[in-house]
Each structure stands twice: as C-alpha cells, then as structure tokens.
Amino acid sequence: MAQETRQQRFDTLSLHAGAGPDPVTGALLTPIYQTTTYVQEAVGRHKGYTYSRAGNPTVAALERRLAALEGAEFATCYATGLAATTALCLALLRAGERVVASQAVYGGTVRLLREVLAPFGVRAEFVDTSDTNALAEALRREPARLVFVETPANPTLQLTDIKEAARLAHAAGALLVVDNTLLTPALQRPLELGADVVLHSTTKFIEGHNATVGGALVTGDAALNERFDYIRKSTGTIQAPFDAWLTLQGVKTLGVRMAHHSENALRVARFLAEHPQVARLSYPGLESFPQFGLARRQQASGGALIAFEVEGGTEAGVRLMNSVRLCSLAENLGAAETLITHPASMTHGSVPTEQREAAGITEGLVRLSVGLEDPEDIIADLEQALRASGESEKVLSATNREG
Ligand SMILES: Cc1ncc(COP(=O)(O)O)c(C=O)c1O
C-alpha cells in the first residue's frame, strides 16, 4: 500500500493511491496477478484471495485507486461499464421496484433497463433530470428505489444538478447514482455533492487509450459495496487482471489528460461555434451553453465532448463524418485519439425513436470526443471535412434544382 494520506492531491493519488512497490520483489508497478486460484495454508487460512472471480490483487489495486480518486472508501471493478450498471441494478432493485433515470443517457443503459430488466419486473421511467421540477414531479407521483443520472448526458451534454438530485432522491427515500464517465473524478466529484454511488465506464477516460473495456461502482457505503461485491462474485463479472493493470497505467495521467482534453475541446468548440455551417452546438465550457452557470458550479471544466449539428441536416452531418481524416469515425469516447460518432445510428441506435427525440438526440447530431492531438490539427481536419460536406451540399442542391 502506498503511503497516501487524505491530504494528498489528485495527481499524486492518481500515481500512488492504493498500490506501492511490490513487497516481494520491489517492482515499482503492481504485478499482473494472472492466476485463477490461490494456495491456502490450511483450510480457511489464506491471504485474502481464494479465486479470481471473487477477487484479484491487480483488480483490488485499481479499486483502491479509483476509490481514493472519487474520495470514497470502496470500489468494485467489472468487465465493462454495462456490467457495472447490471450489477448495480441486480444489487439494488427487486421486481416491482422503480428506477427514475435521465432521459438522455447512454443507449446501452436504456436497453438494459427497458429490454433486459423489464421482464424481471424492474420498472424504469425516463425523465428530463436536467429539469429539477420534472425530477421532483416523477418522485412525487410514485416512490422509487433509485435515481440514475448521467451528467453531462451522453450525447446531448445536458447537465443534471447533482446536489438537487441528491436532495430530491433522499427526500423520496431513493438512492442517487451518478454515471460520472464523461468527466471522471478529475473534473466532477458526485459523492461530495451528495450522490450515494458513482458509476464509471473505465473504458473511456479513466483508462483513456482505447485499449480496454471496464467498469466500476464507487461508494462510501460499506453495506452497498458488500452487495456490489456479492453480485459480482455471483454473476461472474469481475474485470480481467490484465485490463485492470492497463487501467492502472492509464489512470496515472488522468488529471493531466482531462485538463488537456478540456483545453483542446474548448478551442475546437469555439471554432465550430463560429463556423457558418454549424447550426447548433452544445459544449458545457462555452458561455453560450444554456446551463453554463451549473457547469461552472459543478464541474472543474467543460470536458472533452462536443455535440453539434451542421446546416443541411442528417445528410450533411453524415457527409462530414465520412470526410474526416485525422479524427476517427468510431463508437467510443474518452480516448487519446479524437473520435467522431453518429449517436442516432451508433451508440444510441437501440433507444426507441420517441425517447431519442424527447432527449434531443436528432438524426443529424454529431458527437465529437476531442482527443489529445494538437488542437490546430483537429480544427484543420474538421475544417476540411466541413468544406467537403458543404461542397457536396451545393452540388446536391444544384442537381435537385435542375431535376
Ligand atoms: C456514459 C456511459 N456509461 C456507460 C457506458 C457503458 O460502458 P461500456 O461500454 O464500458 O460497457 C458507456 C459506453 O459508451 C457510456 O458512454
């Protein structure tokens, strides 16, 4: 165990919390404990590990580090972010119980609640949690066991006021869970604002290099953590040791990367906001963002994601995405490389059309996860892609006129 103290700051904790040099060999990096089982000295006498579905030293090192970064006591790591969401629901919801979730959330979360858990009697209601009154009304109508918010929401970037959501959830006897994937504890600390559990897809910024999939549940509540651990062991969804080890390396630079992601995203957002072909843009770090005041209160900076629409609607947006050269058209966010995504057909394709429309996930919406390249190169790529998209638009409208 590293010599961390409560006084240590984020960047120091990112490097040292929960894992020091290996006590046996002195290896600076935590070893990858690639083992299924652990030899016991006598029946029932062991060093805390029995079987790697229940716990693994490399995974445990990552758990201690993530807990320290969120300012919590406990974390459990899972094979994917959705495995963490599944464990959360299995741990906390019974048939007949209700979860009130943000209308704009990751598409896989919607599919899990609507398609997979509904047949087991779990009832999900999706409301616009960016509107505190709508959340209050949903909780007044009927009791709920869980309030699940994603802020900023993927992909619209609408914010939910975490302090208010915690106050309303607790007054209604519900627990508040915040999916903190888009900002990470480097930029937002939901537990300090009253949330009971933080959920992460560590696939994104926490590991940060497009190398793994993983998830985590972080909490200060020992009883909740015990339940998460029990469900993970019982359903077999623990993270693999090698993925945990890669994530331990990625998380070392989390603070530095998130600051740089945000600086780059602000530069790119300013460029896009002034571009004549950009019709609508959402970035929490811009003064023009409707919830800029809340963003300033709740997050350290704007984060890496930008959502926008281009003039010419869906066709023009698709042409833009097909024309990028440096940015990669791919289904992920939160990596060192800039990624561009079409949420309506990719990440949110499984969300019913009415919910997509209500959440503002239009057919023409483009999601950009700004990476760590030089921002001038990202801007130059978007500029040429916008030009290519605009030129095809002119050709198309001329052809339509002629036809
Ligand atoms: C906000 C958010 N939460 C959870 C998930 C699910 O994570 P994973 O893909 O690691 O299962 C995603 C995936 O895109 C996401 O964007």
The ligand as an ORCA input file, in Angstrom:
! r2SCAN-3c Opt
* xyz 0 1
  C     -21.825      7.302    -20.180
  C     -21.608      5.829    -20.388
  N     -21.883      4.986    -19.381
  C     -21.709      3.648    -19.537
  C     -21.261      3.109    -20.719
  C     -21.103      1.610    -20.856
  O     -19.759      1.286    -20.775
  P     -19.063      0.039    -21.527
  O     -19.071      0.325    -22.992
  O     -17.702      0.013    -20.917
  O     -19.868     -1.162    -21.197
  C     -20.955      3.961    -21.784
  C     -20.460      3.413    -23.069
  O     -20.387      4.115    -24.073
  C     -21.136      5.361    -21.617
  O     -20.866      6.223    -22.610
*
